[in-house]
Amino acid sequence: MLINLNGDPKVRQNNIDRCREKGILLPTFSQMVDPSTIPADIQSKLADVGLWDVNPLNLFRITWKNEPTKMGGKFGGVNFVEVPHEITGCKARILALVGKWIPTGSHKVGATFGCLAPALVAGTFDSMNQQAVWPSTGNYCRGGAFNSVLLGCESIAILPAEMSKERFAWLKTVAGEVIATPGCESNVKEIFDMCHTLDAERGASIVIFNQFDQFGNYLWHYTVTGGAILEVLDELEIAPENVCGYVTTTGSGGTLAAGDHLKEKYPHIKLAACEALQCPTLLRNGFGGHRIEGIGDKHVPWVHNVRNTDMVIAVDDQDCMDVYRLFNEPAGIEYLRKMGITEETISELPLYGISGVGNVLASIKMAKYYEMGSDDVIFTVLTDSSEMYTSRLEEQNEIQGEFDEYAAVRALAACLHHQTTEDALELTYYEKLRVHNLKYYTWVEQQGKTYEELNAQWYDKNYWKQIPAYAEQIDEMINAFNAEVLGK
């Protein structure tokens, strides 16, 4: 069973009692896909609730369809943008889901709910007597801490010490404990080591929700993120033959699961996993540190379906930083105006966080590699927004000097328009197998997974196909759980 739904009835009852005490109901996967099905009384109550408020009603805003406002928004269509050709410099259309308009300002809150909700309704996590541990390279622990406090659970957030000041400042307002592990974004093993330390010290008093091996993460993105992308493609009436690519950074492997959903409808689509050139684990079995926060490195996540990945693309973290400055510094914005970029597009630039910029750069590489035309479409994700990284602008000014028009010219021309196909690798069967085999060193040798399951991920054709069916089963359990909370 890839998602454990056989828990302790007494623990489940504790969770029901906790939710009844606090007036908490849980959304289903189907409601996150289609929030119009959320009960009308809950929708009306949300009119007075801010998007980031620590209010259990915000569990029902774990969707890509929130009205783009920070206060009292309703539900509407999928939040996405089209990155204009004047910025990308390539012919293909690049569309991107927008993570800013999800609680905490990042889609990771959905991945954490995908892990936490099944544990609550199955009784594998006791919200009254256990702490939820959220190991992360950034946004996942923010989402986990947020969901935990909404549900009245104690939480422990773990993330690398060199992540942005904004992340730590906000975390301290919601998480029970915040643990900073040594290193930067790419120091994932140190996060795992801390989990082992906590497990040894605290034992049954904690439950570790490791995004890198929790299939609730995969399930949420397959169902909710994949469903949102399919809806946009249908809404825009994109011809099937023009749905050409899906690109996202590897991260925990969860967001890549949306690509598995897309391949069910568009078998020809190319799926690309993006990583930092400074830490080319998938590309070259490499390692190193980099500045594209939140994408994870130096290992292959257990929940990454490598067999479905067609391409690995590495982007230079300096390109990401330069484009982030272009989109956020006054001189950069003024130069874009001078180059004819519309005010509508300029108003959308704050929607791009550093990893979102990386996803766009990787999408440009894919478009050029496959020589895509003006009717062809690539989808990607803006996982979070610029407000997560404002302190990085000050740091870059100290390191590189003031961002002026000359810097803006270089960023648009070199980082965007002249992005090349270098460090873009189309995977053969055996190159995919090479990447998959890297899981052995992290997951079998270090994290206690079995050799047999590692092989099943590659050779058993039903291994990955069985996961989507959990959504319907979990929804039934959530509905039964909610009914008991309400005393029905």
Secondary structure as UniProt FT lines:
FT   HELIX           9..22
FT   HELIX           29..33
FT   HELIX           35..37
FT   HELIX           40..45
FT   HELIX           46..48
FT   TURN            51..52
FT   HELIX           56..61
FT   TURN            64..65
FT   STRAND          80..83
FT   HELIX           85..88
FT   STRAND          93..98
FT   TURN            100..101
FT   HELIX           103..105
FT   HELIX           108..122
FT   TURN            127..129
FT   STRAND          131..135
FT   HELIX           139..150
FT   TURN            151..152
FT   STRAND          154..160
FT   TURN            161..162
FT   HELIX           165..174
FT   STRAND          177..181
FT   TURN            185..186
FT   HELIX           188..202
FT   HELIX           203..205
FT   STRAND          206..208
FT   TURN            211..213
FT   HELIX           215..220
FT   HELIX           221..225
FT   HELIX           226..235
FT   TURN            236..237
FT   HELIX           240..242
FT   STRAND          243..249
FT   TURN            251..252
FT   TURN            254..256
FT   HELIX           257..265
FT   TURN            267..268
FT   STRAND          270..276
FT   TURN            277..278
FT   HELIX           281..284
FT   TURN            293..294
FT   TURN            302..303
FT   HELIX           306..308
FT   STRAND          311..315
FT   HELIX           317..328
FT   HELIX           330..338
FT   TURN            339..340
FT   HELIX           343..348
FT   HELIX           349..351
FT   HELIX           354..369
FT   TURN            370..371
FT   TURN            374..375
FT   STRAND          377..382
FT   HELIX           386..388
FT   HELIX           390..400
FT   HELIX           405..410
FT   HELIX           411..417
FT   TURN            422..423
FT   STRAND          424..426
FT   HELIX           429..437
FT   HELIX           440..444
FT   TURN            445..447
FT   HELIX           451..459
FT   TURN            461..466
FT   TURN            468..469
FT   HELIX           470..485
FT   TURN            486..487
//
